[in-house]
Amino acid sequence: MTNLNEKVVLITGASSGIGEAAARELAAAGARLFVGARRGERLAALADELGSNVGWRTLDVTDSADFDAFVDAAEARFGRVDALVNNAGVMPLSPLAALKRDEWKRMVDVNIHGVLNGIAAVLPRFIAQKNGHVVNVASVGAHLVVPTGAVYCGTKYAVWAISEGLRQEHDEIRSTVISPGVTDTELGHDITDPQVAGALEGWRRKSLRPDAIARAIRFALEQPDGVDVNEIVVRPTAADM
C-alpha cells in the first residue's frame, strides 16, 4: 500500500459524523485536506485542531456553482486535487403514505444531485491529469429496502449506480462506494415522524462509530495506482440487516 502523504483530498459533510471522522483519519495519514459543509464554525474549529494541512469552505452540495467554487478554492490552496469524498447526505425517513414531498425532494437534491455536482466539479481535472479518485458514501440502503426507507434507499441505490457508471466510463479514474450500516451520527436528526424517529433510536443500539467508516475510506484511498476498491460494505457485527 501507499500512504497518503501530500495527497489532496476533498471531503463534504465534514462538520460532523463520518465526514469529520474521515478528516481526522486522513489527516493522521498525512493527507492534505479541504473540507466542506454548511456549518462553517464547525469546519473552522476542525481545521484549527488538525493544523495547516487542512483548509475549509462552507458548501451547499445542492448548488453546482458553489461546489465548483469549493473545488476551485481547494486547488488554489493546495495546487491540485487528487480525491473527492462525497459524504454529505440526509435521511428524513417516513412512510410513503405520509406524502412528505418536500423531504423526498431534499433527499434527491442532497443525496443524488450533491454527488453529481461533486463529480462534475472534479471530473475535468481528473481527466486532464489522468488520475483521480471519487469516493461516494452510500449506505446498506443501496442494497436493501426497508419500510419508511423507500426514497432514501432509492437515492442510495442511485449513488451506487452513478459510481459504477463512472468506473466503467473512465479507466484512469478510481471509483469507490462506501456503504455503511447503522452508524452513530447526526443522520436522521431531521426525521419528522415521531414513530420513525423512535425506531431509529432502537436501531442505533447496534451501531458503528463513525471512525469505522473513516478507516474504510482510508483503506480505499491508500491503494496503489491500478488498484480500485469498488465497494466496501461495513455493518455492525450484531446487525440484522
The 8 nearest C-alpha neighbors of each residue, nearest first, counted from 0:
[[1, 222, 223, 221, 2, 218, 224, 220],
 [0, 2, 221, 223, 222, 3, 4, 224],
 [3, 1, 221, 4, 0, 28, 29, 222],
 [2, 4, 30, 6, 29, 28, 5, 221],
 [3, 5, 29, 30, 6, 2, 28, 31],
 [4, 6, 30, 31, 3, 7, 29, 2],
 [7, 5, 30, 3, 4, 31, 81, 8],
 [8, 6, 31, 81, 80, 32, 30, 5],
 [7, 9, 82, 32, 83, 81, 31, 6],
 [8, 10, 83, 33, 34, 32, 84, 82],
 [11, 9, 84, 34, 83, 13, 35, 85],
 [12, 10, 35, 13, 86, 87, 85, 36],
 [11, 13, 87, 36, 18, 86, 14, 35],
 [12, 14, 18, 19, 11, 15, 36, 35],
 [13, 15, 41, 42, 19, 12, 36, 38],
 [16, 14, 19, 13, 18, 17, 12, 185],
 [17, 15, 184, 19, 18, 209, 20, 185],
 [16, 18, 209, 20, 19, 21, 213, 212],
 [19, 17, 13, 21, 12, 20, 16, 15],
 [18, 20, 13, 15, 22, 21, 16, 17],
 [21, 19, 17, 23, 210, 22, 18, 213],
 [22, 20, 213, 24, 18, 19, 23, 25],
 [21, 23, 19, 25, 20, 24, 26, 18],
 [22, 24, 20, 26, 21, 25, 27, 19],
 [25, 23, 21, 27, 22, 26, 20, 213],
 [26, 24, 28, 27, 22, 30, 23, 21],
 [25, 27, 30, 29, 23, 28, 24, 22],
 [28, 26, 24, 25, 29, 23, 30, 22],
 [29, 27, 25, 26, 3, 30, 24, 2],
 [30, 28, 4, 26, 3, 27, 25, 5],
 [31, 29, 3, 6, 4, 26, 5, 25],
 [30, 32, 7, 52, 5, 6, 53, 8],
 [33, 31, 53, 8, 7, 9, 30, 54],
 [32, 34, 54, 9, 55, 53, 73, 8],
 [35, 33, 55, 10, 9, 13, 11, 32],
 [34, 36, 11, 58, 56, 57, 55, 13],
 [37, 35, 12, 58, 57, 38, 13, 11],
 [36, 38, 57, 58, 39, 59, 35, 12],
 [39, 37, 36, 40, 41, 14, 57, 42],
 [38, 40, 42, 57, 41, 37, 43, 36],
 [39, 41, 43, 42, 38, 44, 14, 45],
 [42, 40, 44, 39, 43, 14, 38, 45],
 [41, 43, 39, 45, 44, 40, 14, 46],
 [44, 42, 40, 46, 41, 45, 47, 39],
 [43, 45, 47, 41, 42, 46, 48, 40],
 [44, 46, 42, 48, 43, 47, 41, 49],
 [47, 45, 43, 49, 53, 48, 44, 50],
 [48, 46, 44, 45, 50, 49, 43, 51],
 [47, 49, 45, 46, 50, 44, 43, 51],
 [50, 48, 46, 47, 45, 53, 26, 51],
 [51, 49, 47, 52, 48, 46, 53, 45],
 [50, 52, 53, 49, 54, 46, 47, 31],
 [51, 53, 31, 50, 32, 54, 49, 30],
 [54, 52, 32, 46, 51, 33, 31, 50],
 [55, 53, 33, 32, 46, 34, 52, 56],
 [54, 56, 34, 33, 35, 42, 53, 43],
 [57, 55, 35, 58, 69, 34, 39, 54],
 [56, 58, 37, 36, 39, 35, 38, 55],
 [57, 59, 36, 35, 37, 60, 56, 65],
 [58, 60, 61, 62, 37, 65, 36, 66],
 [59, 61, 113, 62, 66, 58, 109, 116],
 [60, 62, 113, 59, 109, 108, 112, 63],
 [63, 61, 65, 60, 64, 59, 66, 116],
 [62, 64, 66, 116, 65, 67, 61, 60],
 [65, 63, 67, 66, 62, 68, 69, 116],
 [64, 66, 68, 62, 63, 67, 69, 58],
 [65, 67, 69, 63, 68, 64, 60, 62],
 [66, 68, 64, 120, 70, 69, 65, 71],
 [69, 67, 71, 65, 66, 70, 72, 64],
 [70, 68, 66, 72, 67, 71, 65, 73],
 [69, 71, 73, 67, 72, 68, 74, 66],
 [72, 70, 68, 74, 73, 69, 75, 67],
 [71, 73, 75, 69, 70, 74, 68, 76],
 [74, 72, 70, 76, 75, 71, 33, 77],
 [73, 75, 78, 79, 71, 77, 76, 72],
 [74, 76, 72, 73, 78, 77, 71, 79],
 [77, 75, 73, 74, 78, 72, 54, 79],
 [78, 76, 74, 79, 75, 73, 7, 80],
 [77, 79, 74, 75, 76, 80, 73, 7],
 [80, 78, 74, 77, 81, 7, 73, 75],
 [81, 79, 7, 74, 82, 8, 73, 78],
 [82, 80, 131, 7, 8, 6, 132, 79],
 [83, 81, 132, 8, 131, 133, 80, 9],
 [82, 84, 9, 133, 8, 10, 134, 85],
 [83, 85, 134, 10, 86, 135, 9, 133],
 [86, 84, 135, 11, 114, 134, 87, 136],
 [85, 87, 136, 11, 12, 84, 18, 88],
 [88, 86, 12, 11, 85, 109, 110, 89],
 [87, 89, 110, 109, 86, 90, 12, 106],
 [88, 90, 106, 186, 91, 187, 110, 109],
 [89, 91, 187, 92, 186, 151, 106, 88],
 [92, 90, 190, 189, 187, 89, 102, 93],
 [93, 91, 147, 148, 90, 190, 151, 195],
 [92, 94, 147, 95, 192, 91, 97, 195],
 [95, 93, 147, 96, 97, 146, 92, 148],
 [94, 96, 97, 98, 93, 147, 149, 99],
 [95, 97, 98, 94, 99, 93, 147, 100],
 [96, 98, 95, 94, 99, 93, 100, 192],
 [99, 97, 96, 100, 95, 94, 93, 103],
 [100, 98, 102, 97, 101, 103, 93, 95],
 [99, 101, 103, 102, 98, 104, 105, 97],
 [100, 102, 104, 103, 99, 105, 98, 106],
 [101, 103, 105, 100, 104, 99, 106, 91],
 [104, 102, 100, 106, 101, 105, 107, 99],
 [103, 105, 107, 101, 102, 106, 108, 100],
 [104, 106, 102, 108, 103, 107, 109, 101],
 [107, 105, 103, 109, 104, 108, 110, 89],
 [106, 108, 104, 111, 110, 105, 109, 154],
 [107, 109, 112, 105, 106, 61, 111, 110],
 [110, 108, 113, 106, 61, 107, 111, 112],
 [109, 111, 88, 107, 106, 113, 108, 154],
 [112, 110, 107, 114, 113, 109, 108, 154],
 [113, 111, 108, 115, 114, 109, 116, 61],
 [114, 112, 60, 109, 61, 116, 111, 115],
 [115, 113, 117, 111, 112, 116, 85, 118],
 [114, 116, 112, 118, 117, 113, 119, 111],
 [117, 115, 119, 113, 63, 114, 118, 112],
 [118, 116, 120, 114, 115, 119, 113, 66],
 [117, 119, 115, 120, 121, 116, 122, 114],
 [120, 118, 116, 117, 122, 121, 115, 123],
 [119, 121, 67, 117, 118, 122, 116, 66],
 [122, 120, 118, 124, 119, 123, 125, 117],
 [121, 123, 125, 124, 119, 118, 120, 126],
 [124, 122, 126, 125, 121, 127, 120, 119],
 [125, 123, 127, 122, 121, 126, 128, 80],
 [124, 126, 131, 122, 128, 130, 127, 123],
 [125, 127, 129, 123, 124, 128, 122, 130],
 [128, 126, 124, 125, 129, 123, 130, 122],
 [127, 129, 125, 130, 126, 124, 131, 123],
 [130, 128, 126, 127, 171, 125, 131, 172],
 [129, 131, 125, 128, 172, 171, 126, 132],
 [132, 130, 125, 172, 81, 82, 173, 133],
 [131, 133, 173, 82, 172, 174, 83, 134],
 [134, 132, 83, 174, 82, 84, 173, 175],
 [135, 133, 84, 175, 176, 174, 85, 83],
 [136, 134, 85, 176, 84, 137, 175, 177],
 [135, 137, 177, 86, 176, 85, 178, 134],
 [136, 138, 178, 155, 177, 158, 135, 176],
 [139, 137, 178, 140, 179, 141, 155, 180],
 [138, 140, 141, 178, 180, 142, 179, 143],
 [141, 139, 152, 138, 143, 142, 144, 155],
 [140, 142, 156, 155, 139, 138, 152, 143],
 [143, 141, 140, 139, 156, 144, 138, 152],
 [144, 142, 140, 141, 139, 145, 152, 240],
 [143, 145, 152, 140, 149, 148, 146, 142],
 [144, 146, 148, 147, 149, 143, 140, 152],
 [145, 147, 148, 149, 94, 144, 93, 95],
 [148, 146, 94, 93, 92, 149, 145, 95],
 [149, 147, 151, 145, 146, 92, 152, 150],
 [150, 148, 152, 151, 147, 153, 144, 146],
 [149, 151, 153, 152, 148, 154, 103, 106],
 [152, 150, 148, 154, 153, 149, 90, 155],
 [153, 151, 140, 155, 149, 154, 150, 141],
 [154, 152, 150, 156, 151, 155, 149, 157],
 [155, 153, 157, 151, 152, 156, 111, 110],
 [154, 156, 141, 158, 152, 157, 137, 153],
 [155, 157, 141, 159, 153, 158, 154, 152],
 [156, 158, 160, 154, 155, 159, 161, 153],
 [159, 157, 155, 161, 156, 160, 162, 137],
 [158, 160, 156, 162, 157, 161, 163, 155],
 [161, 159, 157, 163, 162, 158, 164, 156],
 [162, 160, 164, 158, 163, 159, 157, 165],
 [161, 163, 165, 159, 164, 160, 174, 158],
 [164, 162, 166, 160, 165, 161, 159, 167],
 [163, 165, 161, 167, 166, 162, 168, 160],
 [164, 166, 162, 168, 163, 167, 161, 169],
 [167, 165, 163, 174, 164, 168, 169, 162],
 [166, 168, 164, 165, 169, 163, 170, 162],
 [167, 169, 165, 166, 164, 170, 163, 172],
 [170, 168, 171, 172, 166, 167, 165, 173],
 [169, 171, 172, 168, 166, 167, 173, 129],
 [170, 172, 169, 130, 129, 173, 131, 126],
 [173, 171, 131, 130, 169, 170, 132, 174],
 [172, 174, 132, 227, 131, 133, 166, 171],
 [175, 173, 133, 166, 132, 134, 162, 229],
 [176, 174, 229, 134, 230, 228, 135, 133],
 [175, 177, 230, 135, 136, 134, 229, 178],
 [178, 176, 136, 231, 230, 137, 232, 135],
 [177, 179, 138, 232, 137, 139, 231, 136],
 [180, 178, 138, 233, 139, 232, 234, 177],
 [179, 181, 234, 139, 233, 182, 138, 235],
 [180, 182, 206, 207, 203, 179, 183, 234],
 [183, 181, 207, 206, 208, 184, 180, 209],
 [182, 184, 208, 206, 207, 203, 209, 181],
 [185, 183, 16, 186, 182, 209, 17, 15],
 [184, 186, 188, 187, 16, 183, 15, 189],
 [187, 185, 184, 188, 90, 89, 88, 189],
 [186, 188, 90, 189, 190, 91, 185, 89],
 [187, 189, 185, 186, 190, 91, 90, 196],
 [188, 190, 187, 91, 191, 90, 186, 89],
 [191, 189, 91, 187, 188, 192, 92, 196],
 [192, 190, 189, 193, 91, 196, 93, 195],
 [191, 193, 195, 194, 190, 196, 93, 92],
 [194, 192, 196, 195, 191, 197, 190, 198],
 [193, 195, 197, 196, 192, 198, 199, 191],
 [196, 194, 198, 197, 192, 193, 199, 93],
 [197, 195, 193, 199, 198, 194, 190, 192],
 [198, 196, 194, 200, 195, 199, 193, 201],
 [197, 199, 195, 201, 200, 196, 194, 202],
 [200, 198, 202, 196, 201, 197, 203, 195],
 [201, 199, 203, 197, 198, 202, 196, 204],
 [200, 202, 198, 199, 203, 204, 197, 205],
 [203, 201, 199, 204, 200, 205, 198, 181],
 [202, 204, 206, 205, 200, 201, 199, 181],
 [203, 205, 202, 201, 206, 200, 183, 199],
 [206, 204, 203, 202, 237, 238, 235, 207],
 [207, 205, 203, 182, 181, 204, 183, 235],
 [206, 208, 182, 235, 183, 181, 209, 211],
 [207, 209, 210, 183, 211, 182, 206, 212],
 [210, 208, 17, 211, 212, 16, 20, 182],
 [209, 211, 213, 20, 212, 208, 214, 17],
 [212, 210, 209, 214, 213, 208, 207, 215],
 [213, 211, 215, 210, 214, 209, 216, 17],
 [212, 214, 21, 210, 216, 215, 211, 20],
 [213, 215, 217, 211, 212, 216, 218, 210],
 [214, 216, 218, 212, 217, 213, 219, 211],
 [217, 215, 213, 219, 214, 218, 220, 212],
 [216, 218, 214, 220, 215, 219, 221, 213],
 [219, 217, 215, 221, 216, 220, 214, 222],
 [220, 218, 216, 217, 221, 228, 222, 215],
 [219, 221, 217, 218, 222, 216, 132, 3],
 [222, 220, 218, 1, 219, 2, 217, 0],
 [221, 223, 0, 220, 219, 226, 1, 224],
 [224, 222, 1, 0, 226, 225, 221, 220],
 [225, 223, 226, 222, 227, 130, 1, 173],
 [224, 226, 223, 227, 222, 171, 173, 170],
 [227, 225, 224, 223, 222, 228, 173, 219],
 [228, 226, 173, 229, 225, 174, 222, 175],
 [227, 229, 219, 230, 175, 226, 231, 174],
 [228, 230, 175, 227, 174, 176, 231, 173],
 [231, 229, 176, 175, 177, 228, 232, 178],
 [230, 232, 177, 178, 233, 176, 215, 229],
 [231, 233, 178, 179, 177, 234, 230, 139],
 [234, 232, 179, 180, 178, 231, 235, 212],
 [235, 233, 180, 179, 236, 238, 232, 181],
 [234, 236, 238, 237, 207, 206, 205, 180],
 [237, 235, 238, 234, 205, 239, 207, 206],
 [236, 238, 235, 205, 239, 234, 206, 240],
 [239, 237, 235, 236, 240, 234, 205, 180],
 [238, 240, 237, 236, 235, 234, 205, 202],
 [239, 238, 180, 139, 143, 234, 237, 181]]
